[in-house]
Amino acid sequence: MPAGGARYTIGCKGRSAMDKSGFSSFLLGLGVGIGIGMLFAPKSGADTRQLIKDKTGEGTDFLKQRGTDLKDSAGDLLAKSKDALNRQKDTIADAMEAGKQAYRDAVNQPPPPAAGTAH
């Protein structure tokens, strides 16, 4: 016998008895849950619908505001990234220019005197 004590029997159409009884148990549980929910509901249907509508509107407003905030943050981050990239480009360009100048200075200097020659 499988775990949990459930027995599976195959009917003529290939469905097990567990499928049929499981679905009917689900429907029974659903009905009982709805009934208990209606008995213990703190507000009338109209009040509950209004509450749901209000909360949905609040959720929509929250999502719109959050989207705007994220868009602004992304824009700020993009601007900072562009500034950092431009500073890095300037730093690299300055280093390249310094390297070129050092090369020019080294090429234009007279060669050092050879060892063993007197001045």
The first five atom37 places (N, CA, C, CB, O) and aatype in JSON, in Angstrom:
{
  "aatype": [12, 14, 0, 7, 7, 0, 1, 18, 16, 9, 7, 4, 11, 7, 1, 15, 0, 12, 3, 11, 15, 7, 13, 15, 15, 13, 10, 10, 7, 10, 7, 19, 7, 9, 7, 9, 7, 12, 10, 13, 0, 14, 11, 15, 7, 0, 3, 16, 1, 5, 10, 9, 11, 3, 11, 16, 7, 6, 7, 16, 3, 13, 10, 11, 5, 1, 7, 16, 3, 10, 11, 3, 15, 0, 7, 3, 10, 10, 0, 11, 15, 11, 3, 0, 10, 2, 1, 5, 11, 3, 16, 9, 0, 3, 0, 12, 6, 0, 7, 11, 5, 0, 18, 1, 3, 0, 19, 2, 5, 14, 14, 14, 14, 0, 0, 7, 16, 0, 8],
  "atom_mask": [
    [1, 1, 1, 1, 1],
    [1, 1, 1, 1, 1],
    [1, 1, 1, 1, 1],
    [1, 1, 1, 0, 1],
    [1, 1, 1, 0, 1],
    [1, 1, 1, 1, 1],
    [1, 1, 1, 1, 1],
    [1, 1, 1, 1, 1],
    [1, 1, 1, 1, 1],
    [1, 1, 1, 1, 1],
    [1, 1, 1, 0, 1],
    [1, 1, 1, 1, 1],
    [1, 1, 1, 1, 1],
    [1, 1, 1, 0, 1],
    [1, 1, 1, 1, 1],
    [1, 1, 1, 1, 1],
    [1, 1, 1, 1, 1],
    [1, 1, 1, 1, 1],
    [1, 1, 1, 1, 1],
    [1, 1, 1, 1, 1],
    [1, 1, 1, 1, 1],
    [1, 1, 1, 0, 1],
    [1, 1, 1, 1, 1],
    [1, 1, 1, 1, 1],
    [1, 1, 1, 1, 1],
    [1, 1, 1, 1, 1],
    [1, 1, 1, 1, 1],
    [1, 1, 1, 1, 1],
    [1, 1, 1, 0, 1],
    [1, 1, 1, 1, 1],
    [1, 1, 1, 0, 1],
    [1, 1, 1, 1, 1],
    [1, 1, 1, 0, 1],
    [1, 1, 1, 1, 1],
    [1, 1, 1, 0, 1],
    [1, 1, 1, 1, 1],
    [1, 1, 1, 0, 1],
    [1, 1, 1, 1, 1],
    [1, 1, 1, 1, 1],
    [1, 1, 1, 1, 1],
    [1, 1, 1, 1, 1],
    [1, 1, 1, 1, 1],
    [1, 1, 1, 1, 1],
    [1, 1, 1, 1, 1],
    [1, 1, 1, 0, 1],
    [1, 1, 1, 1, 1],
    [1, 1, 1, 1, 1],
    [1, 1, 1, 1, 1],
    [1, 1, 1, 1, 1],
    [1, 1, 1, 1, 1],
    [1, 1, 1, 1, 1],
    [1, 1, 1, 1, 1],
    [1, 1, 1, 1, 1],
    [1, 1, 1, 1, 1],
    [1, 1, 1, 1, 1],
    [1, 1, 1, 1, 1],
    [1, 1, 1, 0, 1],
    [1, 1, 1, 1, 1],
    [1, 1, 1, 0, 1],
    [1, 1, 1, 1, 1],
    [1, 1, 1, 1, 1],
    [1, 1, 1, 1, 1],
    [1, 1, 1, 1, 1],
    [1, 1, 1, 1, 1],
    [1, 1, 1, 1, 1],
    [1, 1, 1, 1, 1],
    [1, 1, 1, 0, 1],
    [1, 1, 1, 1, 1],
    [1, 1, 1, 1, 1],
    [1, 1, 1, 1, 1],
    [1, 1, 1, 1, 1],
    [1, 1, 1, 1, 1],
    [1, 1, 1, 1, 1],
    [1, 1, 1, 1, 1],
    [1, 1, 1, 0, 1],
    [1, 1, 1, 1, 1],
    [1, 1, 1, 1, 1],
    [1, 1, 1, 1, 1],
    [1, 1, 1, 1, 1],
    [1, 1, 1, 1, 1],
    [1, 1, 1, 1, 1],
    [1, 1, 1, 1, 1],
    [1, 1, 1, 1, 1],
    [1, 1, 1, 1, 1],
    [1, 1, 1, 1, 1],
    [1, 1, 1, 1, 1],
    [1, 1, 1, 1, 1],
    [1, 1, 1, 1, 1],
    [1, 1, 1, 1, 1],
    [1, 1, 1, 1, 1],
    [1, 1, 1, 1, 1],
    [1, 1, 1, 1, 1],
    [1, 1, 1, 1, 1],
    [1, 1, 1, 1, 1],
    [1, 1, 1, 1, 1],
    [1, 1, 1, 1, 1],
    [1, 1, 1, 1, 1],
    [1, 1, 1, 1, 1],
    [1, 1, 1, 0, 1],
    [1, 1, 1, 1, 1],
    [1, 1, 1, 1, 1],
    [1, 1, 1, 1, 1],
    [1, 1, 1, 1, 1],
    [1, 1, 1, 1, 1],
    [1, 1, 1, 1, 1],
    [1, 1, 1, 1, 1],
    [1, 1, 1, 1, 1],
    [1, 1, 1, 1, 1],
    [1, 1, 1, 1, 1],
    [1, 1, 1, 1, 1],
    [1, 1, 1, 1, 1],
    [1, 1, 1, 1, 1],
    [1, 1, 1, 1, 1],
    [1, 1, 1, 1, 1],
    [1, 1, 1, 1, 1],
    [1, 1, 1, 0, 1],
    [1, 1, 1, 1, 1],
    [1, 1, 1, 1, 1],
    [1, 1, 1, 1, 1]
  ],
  "atom_positions": [
    [[0.85, -1.19, 0.0], [0.0, 0.0, 0.0], [0.89, 1.24, 0.0], [-0.97, 0.0, 1.23], [1.84, 1.29, 0.78]],
    [[0.63, 2.25, -0.85], [1.45, 3.46, -0.91], [1.39, 4.24, 0.39], [1.01, 4.33, -2.06], [0.51, 4.03, 1.23]],
    [[2.35, 5.16, 0.54], [2.41, 5.99, 1.74], [1.12, 6.75, 1.91], [3.6, 6.97, 1.68], [0.51, 7.18, 0.93]],
    [[0.68, 6.92, 3.14], [-0.54, 7.65, 3.42], [-1.77, 6.77, 3.39], [0.0, 0.0, 0.0], [-2.86, 7.23, 3.73]],
    [[-1.64, 5.54, 2.99], [-2.77, 4.62, 3.01], [-3.72, 4.77, 1.85], [0.0, 0.0, 0.0], [-4.79, 4.17, 1.87]],
    [[-3.39, 5.55, 0.84], [-4.29, 5.74, -0.29], [-4.21, 4.54, -1.22], [-3.96, 7.04, -1.05], [-3.13, 4.01, -1.46]],
    [[-5.32, 4.13, -1.72], [-5.36, 3.03, -2.68], [-5.74, 3.58, -4.03], [-6.36, 1.93, -2.23], [-6.61, 4.44, -4.15]],
    [[-5.08, 3.08, -5.03], [-5.37, 3.5, -6.38], [-6.02, 2.35, -7.13], [-4.09, 3.98, -7.11], [-5.48, 1.24, -7.18]],
    [[-7.18, 2.62, -7.7], [-7.83, 1.6, -8.53], [-8.04, 2.2, -9.89], [-9.18, 1.11, -7.91], [-8.46, 3.35, -10.01]],
    [[-7.77, 1.44, -10.9], [-7.89, 1.93, -12.26], [-9.27, 1.56, -12.78], [-6.78, 1.35, -13.17], [-9.68, 0.4, -12.76]],
    [[-9.97, 2.6, -13.27], [-11.29, 2.38, -13.85], [-11.17, 2.03, -15.32], [0.0, 0.0, 0.0], [-10.07, 1.84, -15.83]],
    [[-12.29, 1.93, -15.99], [-12.28, 1.52, -17.39], [-11.73, 2.59, -18.31], [-13.68, 1.15, -17.82], [-11.27, 2.25, -19.41]],
    [[-11.75, 3.86, -17.92], [-11.24, 4.92, -18.79], [-9.83, 5.34, -18.4], [-12.18, 6.13, -18.75], [-9.33, 6.35, -18.9]],
    [[-9.18, 4.61, -17.52], [-7.82, 4.91, -17.15], [-7.69, 5.91, -16.02], [0.0, 0.0, 0.0], [-6.56, 6.28, -15.68]],
    [[-8.75, 6.37, -15.44], [-8.69, 7.3, -14.32], [-8.7, 6.52, -13.03], [-9.87, 8.29, -14.36], [-9.35, 5.47, -12.92]],
    [[-8.01, 7.0, -12.07], [-8.01, 6.31, -10.78], [-9.15, 6.85, -9.92], [-6.66, 6.47, -10.06], [-9.63, 7.96, -10.13]],
    [[-9.55, 6.04, -8.97], [-10.62, 6.45, -8.06], [-10.15, 7.62, -7.2], [-11.05, 5.27, -7.17], [-10.97, 8.42, -6.74]],
    [[-8.83, 7.72, -6.97], [-8.28, 8.8, -6.16], [-8.52, 10.14, -6.85], [-6.77, 8.59, -5.91], [-8.79, 11.13, -6.17]],
    [[-8.42, 10.2, -8.17], [-8.65, 11.44, -8.91], [-10.07, 11.94, -8.68], [-8.4, 11.24, -10.4], [-10.27, 13.13, -8.41]],
    [[-11.04, 11.07, -8.78], [-12.45, 11.47, -8.64], [-12.74, 11.9, -7.21], [-13.37, 10.31, -9.04], [-13.38, 12.93, -7.0]],
    [[-12.3, 11.13, -6.24], [-12.6, 11.49, -4.85], [-11.78, 12.7, -4.41], [-12.33, 10.29, -3.91], [-12.24, 13.48, -3.58]],
    [[-10.58, 12.88, -4.96], [-9.75, 14.04, -4.62], [-10.39, 15.32, -5.11], [0.0, 0.0, 0.0], [-10.38, 16.33, -4.4]],
    [[-10.95, 15.31, -6.31], [-11.59, 16.49, -6.86], [-12.85, 16.83, -6.07], [-11.92, 16.29, -8.33], [-13.12, 18.0, -5.79]],
    [[-13.63, 15.81, -5.72], [-14.85, 16.08, -4.95], [-14.5, 16.59, -3.56], [-15.72, 14.8, -4.85], [-15.21, 17.43, -3.01]],
    [[-13.4, 16.1, -2.98], [-12.97, 16.61, -1.67], [-12.54, 18.06, -1.79], [-11.81, 15.76, -1.1], [-12.81, 18.87, -0.9]],
    [[-11.87, 18.39, -2.88], [-11.46, 19.77, -3.11], [-12.68, 20.69, -3.18], [-10.64, 19.88, -4.39], [-12.71, 21.75, -2.56]],
    [[-13.69, 20.28, -3.96], [-14.9, 21.09, -4.08], [-15.62, 21.24, -2.75], [-15.84, 20.48, -5.1], [-16.12, 22.31, -2.43]],
    [[-15.67, 20.16, -1.98], [-16.3, 20.22, -0.66], [-15.54, 21.2, 0.23], [-16.35, 18.81, 0.0], [-16.16, 22.03, 0.91]],
    [[-14.22, 21.12, 0.24], [-13.4, 22.03, 1.05], [-13.57, 23.47, 0.61], [0.0, 0.0, 0.0], [-13.63, 24.38, 1.44]],
    [[-13.63, 23.68, -0.69], [-13.83, 25.02, -1.21], [-15.17, 25.6, -0.75], [-13.76, 25.01, -2.74], [-15.24, 26.74, -0.31]],
    [[-16.21, 24.81, -0.85], [-17.54, 25.26, -0.41], [-17.57, 25.58, 1.08], [0.0, 0.0, 0.0], [-18.13, 26.59, 1.49]],
    [[-16.98, 24.71, 1.88], [-16.94, 24.94, 3.33], [-16.15, 26.2, 3.64], [-16.33, 23.72, 4.07], [-16.55, 26.99, 4.5]],
    [[-15.02, 26.39, 2.95], [-14.2, 27.59, 3.18], [-14.94, 28.86, 2.84], [0.0, 0.0, 0.0], [-14.86, 29.85, 3.56]],
    [[-15.65, 28.85, 1.74], [-16.44, 30.03, 1.35], [-17.54, 30.3, 2.37], [-17.06, 29.84, -0.06], [-17.77, 31.44, 2.77]],
    [[-18.21, 29.24, 2.79], [-19.28, 29.4, 3.78], [-18.76, 29.97, 5.08], [0.0, 0.0, 0.0], [-19.36, 30.9, 5.63]],
    [[-17.67, 29.45, 5.59], [-17.1, 29.96, 6.84], [-16.63, 31.39, 6.66], [-15.93, 29.06, 7.32], [-16.79, 32.22, 7.55]],
    [[-16.04, 31.68, 5.5], [-15.6, 33.04, 5.23], [-16.75, 34.02, 5.24], [0.0, 0.0, 0.0], [-16.61, 35.14, 5.74]],
    [[-17.88, 33.62, 4.69], [-19.05, 34.51, 4.68], [-19.63, 34.69, 6.08], [-20.13, 33.95, 3.74], [-20.09, 35.78, 6.42]],
    [[-19.6, 33.63, 6.88], [-20.13, 33.74, 8.24], [-19.29, 34.66, 9.1], [-20.21, 32.37, 8.88], [-19.82, 35.42, 9.9]],
    [[-17.98, 34.6, 8.94], [-17.11, 35.37, 9.8], [-16.59, 36.65, 9.14], [-15.95, 34.53, 10.22], [-15.71, 37.31, 9.7]],
    [[-17.12, 37.01, 7.99], [-16.69, 38.24, 7.32], [-17.09, 39.43, 8.18], [-17.32, 38.36, 5.9], [-18.24, 39.53, 8.62]],
    [[-16.14, 40.35, 8.44], [-16.44, 41.48, 9.32], [-17.27, 42.57, 8.65], [-15.17, 42.08, 9.82], [-17.81, 43.44, 9.34]],
    [[-17.38, 42.56, 7.35], [-18.09, 43.63, 6.65], [-19.08, 43.04, 5.66], [-17.1, 44.57, 5.94], [-19.02, 41.87, 5.3]],
    [[-19.98, 43.9, 5.23], [-20.95, 43.46, 4.22], [-20.25, 43.32, 2.87], [-22.14, 44.45, 4.12], [-19.11, 43.75, 2.7]],
    [[-20.94, 42.74, 1.92], [-20.37, 42.55, 0.59], [-19.99, 43.85, -0.06], [0.0, 0.0, 0.0], [-18.92, 43.96, -0.67]],
    [[-20.86, 44.87, 0.05], [-20.57, 46.16, -0.57], [-19.35, 46.81, 0.07], [-21.79, 47.1, -0.46], [-18.5, 47.38, -0.61]],
    [[-19.26, 46.72, 1.4], [-18.11, 47.27, 2.1], [-16.83, 46.54, 1.71], [-18.31, 47.21, 3.61], [-15.78, 47.16, 1.52]],
    [[-16.92, 45.24, 1.6], [-15.76, 44.44, 1.23], [-15.31, 44.77, -0.19], [-16.06, 42.94, 1.36], [-14.12, 44.91, -0.45]],
    [[-16.26, 44.88, -1.1], [-15.91, 45.24, -2.48], [-15.25, 46.62, -2.53], [-17.17, 45.22, -3.38], [-14.28, 46.82, -3.26]],
    [[-15.77, 47.57, -1.76], [-15.19, 48.91, -1.72], [-13.78, 48.86, -1.14], [-16.08, 49.86, -0.88], [-12.87, 49.54, -1.63]],
    [[-13.61, 48.05, -0.1], [-12.28, 47.9, 0.5], [-11.3, 47.32, -0.52], [-12.36, 46.99, 1.75], [-10.17, 47.8, -0.63]],
    [[-11.73, 46.3, -1.25], [-10.87, 45.7, -2.27], [-10.53, 46.73, -3.34], [-11.57, 44.46, -2.91], [-9.38, 46.82, -3.78]],
    [[-11.53, 47.51, -3.76], [-11.31, 48.54, -4.77], [-10.31, 49.58, -4.27], [-12.64, 49.22, -5.15], [-9.4, 49.98, -5.0]],
    [[-10.47, 50.02, -3.01], [-9.56, 51.01, -2.44], [-8.13, 50.47, -2.34], [-10.05, 51.44, -1.05], [-7.17, 51.16, -2.69]],
    [[-8.01, 49.25, -1.87], [-6.68, 48.65, -1.72], [-6.02, 48.44, -3.08], [-6.77, 47.3, -0.96], [-4.81, 48.6, -3.23]],
    [[-6.82, 48.08, -4.07], [-6.29, 47.92, -5.42], [-5.78, 49.26, -5.94], [-7.35, 47.34, -6.36], [-4.71, 49.33, -6.55]],
    [[-6.55, 50.32, -5.7], [-6.11, 51.67, -6.1], [-4.84, 52.08, -5.38], [0.0, 0.0, 0.0], [-3.95, 52.67, -5.99]],
    [[-4.75, 51.77, -4.09], [-3.54, 52.09, -3.33], [-2.34, 51.31, -3.89], [-3.73, 51.76, -1.83], [-1.24, 51.85, -4.02]],
    [[-2.57, 50.06, -4.23], [-1.5, 49.24, -4.79], [-1.04, 49.79, -6.13], [0.0, 0.0, 0.0], [0.16, 49.81, -6.42]],
    [[-1.99, 50.22, -6.95], [-1.65, 50.8, -8.24], [-0.85, 52.09, -8.06], [-2.92, 51.08, -9.07], [0.15, 52.3, -8.74]],
    [[-1.3, 52.94, -7.14], [-0.57, 54.18, -6.87], [0.84, 53.9, -6.36], [-1.33, 55.03, -5.85], [1.8, 54.56, -6.77]],
    [[0.96, 52.91, -5.48], [2.27, 52.54, -4.94], [3.19, 52.08, -6.07], [2.12, 51.43, -3.88], [4.35, 52.48, -6.14]],
    [[2.66, 51.22, -6.95], [3.48, 50.71, -8.05], [3.9, 51.82, -9.01], [2.73, 49.62, -8.81], [5.03, 51.83, -9.5]],
    [[2.99, 52.76, -9.28], [3.34, 53.89, -10.15], [4.43, 54.74, -9.51], [2.1, 54.75, -10.43], [5.38, 55.13, -10.19]],
    [[4.3, 55.02, -8.22], [5.29, 55.83, -7.52], [6.63, 55.11, -7.47], [4.82, 56.15, -6.1], [7.68, 55.72, -7.69]],
    [[6.58, 53.83, -7.19], [7.82, 53.03, -7.13], [8.49, 52.99, -8.51], [7.52, 51.59, -6.62], [9.71, 53.06, -8.61]],
    [[7.69, 52.87, -9.55], [8.23, 52.87, -10.9], [8.9, 54.2, -11.23], [0.0, 0.0, 0.0], [9.97, 54.22, -11.84]],
    [[8.27, 55.3, -10.83], [8.84, 56.63, -11.05], [10.15, 56.77, -10.28], [7.84, 57.73, -10.63], [11.14, 57.28, -10.8]],
    [[10.14, 56.31, -9.02], [11.36, 56.38, -8.21], [12.49, 55.57, -8.84], [11.08, 55.86, -6.78], [13.63, 56.03, -8.9]],
    [[12.18, 54.38, -9.32], [13.19, 53.54, -9.95], [13.72, 54.18, -11.23], [12.63, 52.16, -10.25], [14.92, 54.11, -11.53]],
    [[12.82, 54.79, -11.98], [13.23, 55.47, -13.22], [14.18, 56.62, -12.9], [11.99, 55.99, -13.99], [15.2, 56.8, -13.57]],
    [[13.84, 57.4, -11.86], [14.7, 58.51, -11.46], [16.05, 58.0, -10.98], [14.02, 59.34, -10.36], [17.09, 58.57, -11.32]],
    [[16.04, 56.95, -10.19], [17.28, 56.37, -9.68], [18.14, 55.87, -10.83], [16.99, 55.23, -8.69], [19.36, 56.07, -10.84]],
    [[17.52, 55.22, -11.79], [18.26, 54.71, -12.95], [18.85, 55.87, -13.74], [17.34, 53.85, -13.85], [19.99, 55.78, -14.21]],
    [[18.09, 56.95, -13.89], [18.61, 58.12, -14.59], [19.8, 58.73, -13.87], [0.0, 0.0, 0.0], [20.79, 59.1, -14.5]],
    [[19.7, 58.84, -12.54], [20.81, 59.37, -11.75], [22.04, 58.48, -11.87], [20.4, 59.51, -10.27], [23.16, 58.96, -12.04]],
    [[21.82, 57.18, -11.79], [22.93, 56.23, -11.9], [23.57, 56.31, -13.28], [22.44, 54.79, -11.63], [24.79, 56.25, -13.4]],
    [[22.76, 56.45, -14.3], [23.29, 56.58, -15.66], [24.13, 57.85, -15.8], [22.14, 56.59, -16.68], [25.2, 57.82, -16.4]],
    [[23.64, 58.95, -15.25], [24.38, 60.22, -15.32], [25.72, 60.11, -14.58], [23.54, 61.38, -14.74], [26.74, 60.58, -15.07]],
    [[25.7, 59.48, -13.39], [26.94, 59.3, -12.64], [27.91, 58.4, -13.4], [26.65, 58.71, -11.24], [29.12, 58.64, -13.41]],
    [[27.39, 57.37, -14.03], [28.24, 56.46, -14.8], [28.88, 57.18, -15.98], [27.42, 55.25, -15.29], [30.06, 56.98, -16.26]],
    [[28.1, 58.02, -16.67], [28.65, 58.78, -17.79], [29.74, 59.74, -17.32], [27.54, 59.56, -18.5], [30.78, 59.88, -17.97]],
    [[29.51, 60.39, -16.17], [30.52, 61.3, -15.63], [31.8, 60.54, -15.28], [29.98, 62.03, -14.38], [32.9, 60.99, -15.6]],
    [[31.66, 59.4, -14.64], [32.83, 58.6, -14.27], [33.57, 58.14, -15.52], [32.41, 57.39, -13.42], [34.8, 58.16, -15.55]],
    [[32.84, 57.73, -16.54], [33.46, 57.29, -17.79], [34.21, 58.44, -18.46], [32.4, 56.72, -18.74], [35.31, 58.25, -18.96]],
    [[33.61, 59.61, -18.46], [34.27, 60.78, -19.06], [35.53, 61.15, -18.28], [33.31, 61.98, -19.11], [36.55, 61.49, -18.88]],
    [[35.47, 61.08, -16.96], [36.67, 61.37, -16.15], [37.76, 60.34, -16.45], [36.32, 61.36, -14.63], [38.93, 60.69, -16.56]],
    [[37.37, 59.09, -16.58], [38.34, 58.03, -16.88], [38.96, 58.25, -18.25], [37.66, 56.65, -16.8], [40.16, 58.06, -18.43]],
    [[38.13, 58.63, -19.23], [38.65, 58.92, -20.57], [39.65, 60.07, -20.52], [37.49, 59.25, -21.54], [40.7, 60.01, -21.17]],
    [[39.33, 61.12, -19.76], [40.23, 62.26, -19.63], [41.54, 61.84, -18.98], [39.57, 63.38, -18.81], [42.62, 62.26, -19.41]],
    [[41.47, 61.0, -17.95], [42.66, 60.52, -17.26], [43.54, 59.71, -18.2], [42.27, 59.68, -16.03], [44.76, 59.87, -18.22]],
    [[42.91, 58.84, -18.98], [43.66, 58.03, -19.94], [44.27, 58.91, -21.02], [42.76, 56.95, -20.58], [45.42, 58.71, -21.4]],
    [[43.51, 59.9, -21.51], [44.04, 60.81, -22.53], [45.23, 61.6, -21.98], [42.93, 61.78, -23.02], [46.22, 61.79, -22.68]],
    [[45.13, 62.04, -20.73], [46.25, 62.77, -20.11], [47.46, 61.86, -19.96], [45.84, 63.33, -18.73], [48.59, 62.29, -20.21]],
    [[47.26, 60.62, -19.57], [48.37, 59.68, -19.43], [49.01, 59.39, -20.78], [47.89, 58.36, -18.78], [50.23, 59.31, -20.89]],
    [[48.19, 59.24, -21.81], [48.72, 59.02, -23.16], [49.56, 60.22, -23.61], [47.57, 58.78, -24.17], [50.65, 60.06, -24.16]],
    [[49.06, 61.41, -23.37], [49.79, 62.62, -23.76], [51.1, 62.73, -22.99], [48.93, 63.88, -23.53], [52.13, 63.11, -23.55]],
    [[51.07, 62.4, -21.7], [52.3, 62.43, -20.9], [53.3, 61.4, -21.42], [51.99, 62.16, -19.4], [54.5, 61.67, -21.47]],
    [[52.81, 60.24, -21.81], [53.7, 59.22, -22.38], [54.3, 59.67, -23.7], [0.0, 0.0, 0.0], [55.49, 59.47, -23.94]],
    [[53.49, 60.28, -24.55], [54.0, 60.79, -25.83], [55.06, 61.87, -25.6], [52.85, 61.36, -26.68], [56.1, 61.89, -26.27]],
    [[54.79, 62.78, -24.64], [55.75, 63.85, -24.35], [57.04, 63.27, -23.8], [55.15, 64.86, -23.35], [58.13, 63.74, -24.15]],
    [[56.94, 62.28, -22.94], [58.14, 61.66, -22.39], [58.95, 61.0, -23.52], [57.77, 60.61, -21.3], [60.17, 61.07, -23.53]],
    [[58.26, 60.38, -24.45], [58.95, 59.76, -25.59], [59.65, 60.83, -26.43], [57.96, 58.96, -26.45], [60.81, 60.67, -26.81]],
    [[58.93, 61.92, -26.72], [59.52, 63.01, -27.51], [60.76, 63.58, -26.8], [58.48, 64.13, -27.76], [61.78, 63.85, -27.43]],
    [[60.63, 63.76, -25.48], [61.76, 64.29, -24.72], [62.94, 63.32, -24.77], [61.35, 64.55, -23.25], [64.08, 63.75, -24.9]],
    [[62.68, 62.04, -24.68], [63.76, 61.04, -24.7], [64.41, 60.98, -26.08], [63.22, 59.66, -24.31], [65.63, 60.81, -26.17]],
    [[63.65, 61.12, -27.13], [64.19, 61.04, -28.48], [65.01, 62.28, -28.81], [63.06, 60.86, -29.5], [66.03, 62.18, -29.48]],
    [[64.57, 63.43, -28.34], [65.25, 64.69, -28.68], [66.49, 64.96, -27.83], [64.3, 65.84, -28.53], [67.22, 65.9, -28.13]],
    [[66.76, 64.18, -26.8], [67.94, 64.4, -25.96], [69.17, 63.84, -26.68], [67.76, 63.74, -24.55], [69.09, 62.83, -27.38]],
    [[70.29, 64.51, -26.49], [71.5, 63.95, -27.09], [71.85, 62.64, -26.4], [72.69, 64.95, -26.99], [71.55, 62.46, -25.22]],
    [[72.47, 61.74, -27.12], [72.81, 60.46, -26.51], [73.81, 60.67, -25.38], [73.38, 59.49, -27.57], [74.63, 61.59, -25.43]],
    [[73.76, 59.82, -24.37], [74.72, 59.97, -23.26], [76.12, 59.61, -23.77], [74.33, 59.06, -22.04], [76.27, 58.81, -24.69]],
    [[77.12, 60.21, -23.17], [78.5, 59.91, -23.62], [78.81, 58.44, -23.39], [79.55, 60.81, -22.88], [78.38, 57.85, -22.4]],
    [[79.56, 57.88, -24.28], [79.92, 56.47, -24.17], [80.93, 56.32, -23.05], [80.49, 55.93, -25.5], [81.72, 57.23, -22.79]],
    [[80.92, 55.2, -22.42], [81.85, 54.93, -21.32], [83.24, 54.78, -21.91], [81.44, 53.66, -20.52], [83.41, 54.1, -22.92]],
    [[84.19, 55.37, -21.31], [85.56, 55.24, -21.76], [86.01, 56.43, -22.59], [0.0, 0.0, 0.0], [87.19, 56.51, -22.92]],
    [[85.16, 57.33, -22.95], [85.6, 58.52, -23.67], [85.81, 59.64, -22.68], [84.58, 58.93, -24.76], [85.02, 59.79, -21.75]],
    [[86.82, 60.42, -22.86], [87.11, 61.5, -21.94], [86.47, 62.77, -22.39], [88.6, 61.69, -21.79], [86.3, 63.03, -23.58]],
    [[86.11, 63.57, -21.42], [85.53, 64.88, -21.71], [86.54, 65.92, -21.64], [84.41, 65.21, -20.8], [86.25, 67.09, -21.86]]
  ]
}
